Amino acid sequence: MTSYNATILREHLADLKGWISHWQDDAFCRLIPTESSLILAKAHAESALALLDRVEAEQKESA
């Protein structure tokens, strides 16, 4: 995995961590997550997984 890919992956995971912290704060106040926050978090997870799939495919090609 290149440094660039690791940076992108780290950013997606940091964003997910931020959303989870936000939801924990909301839960403390008995609020539910908004649809938009769920959509954004899902998009970050999907992007991170797509990046891992791409990196894995590249590694298989070069092996």
C-alpha positions in Angstrom: 0.0 0.0 0.0 1.4 3.4 -0.9 1.7 6.2 1.5 -1.0 8.1 -0.5 -3.5 5.2 -0.1 -2.7 4.9 3.6 -3.4 8.6 4.0 -6.8 8.3 2.2 -7.7 5.2 4.2 -6.7 7.0 7.5 -8.9 10.0 6.6 -12.0 7.8 5.9 -11.5 6.0 9.2 -11.0 9.2 11.1 -14.2 10.5 9.6 -16.0 7.4 10.7 -14.6 7.7 14.2 -15.9 11.3 14.2 -19.4 10.2 13.2 -19.5 7.5 15.8 -18.4 10.0 18.5 -21.2 12.4 17.3 -23.7 9.6 17.5 -22.6 8.7 21.0 -23.1 12.3 22.1 -26.6 12.2 20.5 -27.5 9.0 22.2 -26.5 10.5 25.6 -29.1 13.2 24.8 -31.6 10.6 23.6 -31.3 11.7 20.0 -31.2 9.5 17.0 -28.7 9.8 14.1 -29.9 11.8 11.2 -30.3 10.2 7.8 -27.7 12.4 6.3 -25.1 11.5 8.9 -25.8 7.8 8.3 -25.4 8.3 4.5 -22.1 10.2 4.9 -20.7 7.6 7.3 -21.7 4.7 5.0 -20.1 6.5 2.1 -16.8 6.8 4.0 -17.0 3.1 4.9 -17.7 2.2 1.3 -14.8 4.4 0.0 -12.4 2.8 2.5 -13.5 -0.7 1.5 -13.2 0.1 -2.2 -9.7 1.4 -1.7 -8.7 -1.8 0.1 -10.2 -3.9 -2.7 -8.2 -1.9 -5.3 -5.0 -2.2 -3.3 -5.5 -5.9 -2.9 -6.2 -6.3 -6.6 -3.0 -4.3 -7.5 -0.9 -6.5 -5.1 -2.3 -9.7 -6.7 -1.4 -8.3 -10.2 2.1 -7.5 -9.2 2.7 -10.8 -7.5 
